[in-house]
Amino acid sequence: MIPDQIVEGPLTMSMDPYNGTWTQQEAGHLLRRTTFGPTFQQIQSAVNLGMDATVNSLLQINPTGLPLSYDPNETISAFGTTWINSVYPAGAASAQVHENARIKSLGAWLIKRLNTENTTIAEKMCLFWQNHFAAVLAPDSRASYQYHLLIRNSSLGNFKQFVKDMTIDPTMLIFLNGASNNVYSPNENYAREILELFTIGKGPQIGPGDYTNYTENDVAAGAKVFTGYTVDGLRSATLTSPVAIYYDILHDQSTKQLSSHFGNQTIVANGATEYADYIDVIFQQNQVATYICTKLYRYFVNYDLTLDVQTNIIPVMAQTMIDNNYEILPVMQLLLKSQHFYDIAFHGALIRNPLELVFGMFNPCDSVPNFDLVSNSDLYISIYDFCQNMGQSYGAPPSVAGWIAYYQAPAFSKLWVNSTTIKNRFDLANYITVYTGIPINGNNFKVNALNLVNGLSFPDNAIAVIDDLCTVFFPKAISAAQKTLLKFILTGGLPDFEWTNDYNAYAADPTNAVVSTPVRTKVEQVLARIFQMPEFQTI
Amino acid sequence: MKRRNFLRNMTLASLATPFALKGVQYKGLAKKLFNYSKSAEDRVLVIVRLNGGNDGLNTVIPLDQYGNLLAQRSNVIIPQPNIIQVTPEIGFHPVMTGMKNMFNDGNLTIIQNVGYPEQNRSHFRSMDIWSTGMTDISETRGWLGRYLDSVYPNYPNDYPNAANPDPFAISMGSEVSSTCQGLMSNFSNAINDPFAAVNLLNTGAVNDGTYFGSHMEYLSILIDQTNQYAATINAAANAGSSLSSLYDVNNPLAVQLRNVAKMISGGLKTKVYILNINGFDTHDAQVDANNTMIGNHADLLKKLSDAINAFQNDLGLLGISNRVAGMTFSEFGRQIASNASLGTDHGEAAPMFLFGSCINAGIIGSNPVIPSTVNSQDAVPMQIDFRDIYASILKDWFEVPEIEIQPLFEQAITYYQVLGACNVGLNELVEERDKGIVYPNPAVNNATVRFKCHNERVKIELLDLNGRQIRVVFEGDLTYGIQNIPFELEGLKSGQYFVVVNKESAKESIALTKIQ
């Protein structure tokens, strides 16, 4: 493979607003990077709306629904209602049975959002932050829900406040041992990760225990700062939600000395809010903005940090963040409206992660399950499992550093595909197009080929259908020969008008399976091939 | 990789104290590299991962600690009379008859109390540590991947190729193994069914010199490689065979191991196979409420023991047992005290098993000490670092020089001798397997007599050509199984001698030539 240093890099190093052509190509790039699989209509609307207004409409976090009880083992909260403030039954075994029911509901809720809330950047931001504060699900799904709600509510908010809230989030307190960190037995786990992974980042080691941006002594001092918090109410039969709780008696009352990297400042004992004092000190270092902006860049734009990017792009993003007191939204506005973002070099520069792959197949076809609550939920769990088999289990990142495809040089997003996962990708593509679909409680769920084709510009025109499908599914134009082949599949090798006849027969009598089935199967066959093309694997 | 340094290992082996006979049959120190297996290039390592954290204390039971164990885990412990006695100090769970046979036949090593310092009791983190062979959280490559990266730095570019037509590693199942994660790619190929045809569509893609283009090239290589590997795997699986009747078709691990035997015997050059058995996270219902000998943990151990025993039997029948060694591991053991739900919680160190006819059979390490008072959450402390075992396998089995092994790990490696003499010629020829031999033969200063006995008293004499006794080499009670008793020849003149094994059940006389 060719090394990245000889890859044709971006030409545009300007963060000024993009003012070039605004066609399906650019609008599609924006939507593919900020949502999980736009429809043709969404791309067309974005073209009509213009770049600026489209970005503004994307940068919103709308309220989302609640996880609902659907498993028969859930007996505390009624079927179809939420359990997020329900107690657990007494007894460890019964509580476990309920937890098993709730974690399924939570998983279905997480996955469903990717399928049904695809008009804003919310879910892409949520995945970014799940990868950033990469905690696994807590032993109490109510805590896991709180954690994922915090992520969603903070995802375009204030980064500094976000870190503070995350520090005393019950799931995080459990995940990185904050809950057992006290003056008698300090635990450095969270104190280390907040510096190394969550805020300022680990630089090169420049001395014993000195990682450029912080030292081992800062880790030890931070551990003392964070003492005193624990978690109460896990799987409680009386408390309706797990809570972070502070015990002053468990808190280290000493004055904590920080290193020269933090200006030799001290953190004086300040009880339950001392952690926030310390985080304020961390955020005085502009490196925090550089670190998080680099991560946003890698996630939304490209993994390759060329010298030009480090010199001309990241500092502009970081300065915007600092000027706005660590608000995330202005940075995202800057980035998504910049000339740099729309550089052709980035079109298809990332390999789709499994969630982008799966919903990049379903969402453009408006494929949303409309079975009952049980089957819809089971389907989402099933999709969750498919994604797990392809290397991405939402809610359970492989380590506190997140998924390796987001940080492991030099392969980065290539790490999403290997000999197993490529086969799993292709198998799933076949399954949901030309095979039976995903079996769910006696039903099957596959792409909705008719919805897809009905939403295109001229669905009765074979050439236009293929052009539109390429617009929806590929980040870059494919060759004329490839298009000809796709059209050959659509028409079955017959003249184009035969497709027109078939489609018009279906459009005249859409509920008649005799005329709809040929149209559906033809489109499914085209999709089966598209979904197995390397071009589709990128975004 | 360079060939084994035969002399070096001879020296190590001769460090055994030949006349410290009490318990010598357990230590396996006497096995020498007689009949040692083929070159490292032909050797295969089979890794069985016990996912979830295996309860070592109910697997390899320290009989000398039984009283204190009973006090801490009375609701899960195996009743003493039902434990399979392996040695006077060590017993197996009653379902592990297969592994007991392997131990008796010199095909099993128990490594006691394996773990790492400052045990992390999180499944994920601890499994990461066991997979990467490092406690450093930033390390993402697996221990085997790290090694393979150093030998094949360009992988997956231009693989498979003429020199390496087969996958380096195969992970049985649908996930690649994190032990084989390299920098660019994972060295393991996940195979659910080696007989399944894989024919991924390759629509072709052009590298236009952009980031997009580099992905097109990568994906195109990957699709081709997946198809090509699948083809060689397919061919090997179809060419190979399996001769053992011991595999249980209802035991998924056994079925996978049978497929591994077929691929190896069919000529696949894959060096590492990784298998997985889930369900060891026995927080509750580890045992049946009315009978601690049955339940989830018993089912798992039976699957494990039966499957590995069948596999070993198969390798012997196929005549390839000198090419295959195996290892089990789990992310941690479980706590000493059981909990109230008939289960056990996350602990620390636990035993590992090595298996194969060429491993240094016996027991490495000593029984854990169970104190009379145990605090909640107390677990078995680590005695042997798992990274030392990994390193020892690389050194002994794959003949990787120490100078290349040390940089793969964080801590200074302590090597254990994990490879011994192969039981080849015994396992492979069933009619020969019980016959006593002396090795090496001719011998210079040290030799070992190997024979099979029942639970009986055995006296071994060294006689000259005229039948005069020179000395008694050994006299004592032995347990059932293959025995290896080392002895010295120093000071004897060159010439012909006899080693006579006087068992209660039989008497064997074995000729020995002494040379200078």
Chai-1 contact restraints between the chains, C-beta under 6 A:
chainA,res_idxA,chainB,res_idxB,connection_type,confidence,min_distance_angstrom,max_distance_angstrom,comment,restraint_id
A,M1,B,N157,contact,1.0,0.0,6.0,A-B,restraint_1
A,M1,B,E217,contact,1.0,0.0,6.0,A-B,restraint_2
A,M1,B,Y218,contact,1.0,0.0,6.0,A-B,restraint_3
A,I2,B,S214,contact,1.0,0.0,6.0,A-B,restraint_4
A,V7,B,Y211,contact,1.0,0.0,6.0,A-B,restraint_5
A,V7,B,S214,contact,1.0,0.0,6.0,A-B,restraint_6
A,E8,B,G209,contact,1.0,0.0,6.0,A-B,restraint_7
A,E8,B,T210,contact,1.0,0.0,6.0,A-B,restraint_8
A,A345,B,T210,contact,1.0,0.0,6.0,A-B,restraint_9
A,G348,B,F212,contact,1.0,0.0,6.0,A-B,restraint_10
A,A349,B,Y211,contact,1.0,0.0,6.0,A-B,restraint_11
A,A349,B,F212,contact,1.0,0.0,6.0,A-B,restraint_12
A,I351,B,H215,contact,1.0,0.0,6.0,A-B,restraint_13
A,N389,B,S174,contact,1.0,0.0,6.0,A-B,restraint_14
A,I404,B,T140,contact,1.0,0.0,6.0,A-B,restraint_15
A,Q408,B,T140,contact,1.0,0.0,6.0,A-B,restraint_16
A,A411,B,M184,contact,1.0,0.0,6.0,A-B,restraint_17
A,K414,B,Y218,contact,1.0,0.0,6.0,A-B,restraint_18
A,N418,B,V176,contact,1.0,0.0,6.0,A-B,restraint_19
A,N418,B,N186,contact,1.0,0.0,6.0,A-B,restraint_20
A,S419,B,N189,contact,1.0,0.0,6.0,A-B,restraint_21
A,S419,B,T226,contact,1.0,0.0,6.0,A-B,restraint_22
A,T420,B,V176,contact,1.0,0.0,6.0,A-B,restraint_23
A,T420,B,A190,contact,1.0,0.0,6.0,A-B,restraint_24
A,I422,B,L222,contact,1.0,0.0,6.0,A-B,restraint_25
A,F426,B,L200,contact,1.0,0.0,6.0,A-B,restraint_26
A,K476,B,F212,contact,1.0,0.0,6.0,A-B,restraint_27
A,Q532,B,L201,contact,1.0,0.0,6.0,A-B,restraint_28
A,M533,B,T203,contact,1.0,0.0,6.0,A-B,restraint_29
A,P534,B,A205,contact,1.0,0.0,6.0,A-B,restraint_30
A,P534,B,M216,contact,1.0,0.0,6.0,A-B,restraint_31
A,P534,B,L219,contact,1.0,0.0,6.0,A-B,restraint_32
A,Q537,B,L219,contact,1.0,0.0,6.0,A-B,restraint_33
A,T538,B,F212,contact,1.0,0.0,6.0,A-B,restraint_34
A,T538,B,H215,contact,1.0,0.0,6.0,A-B,restraint_35
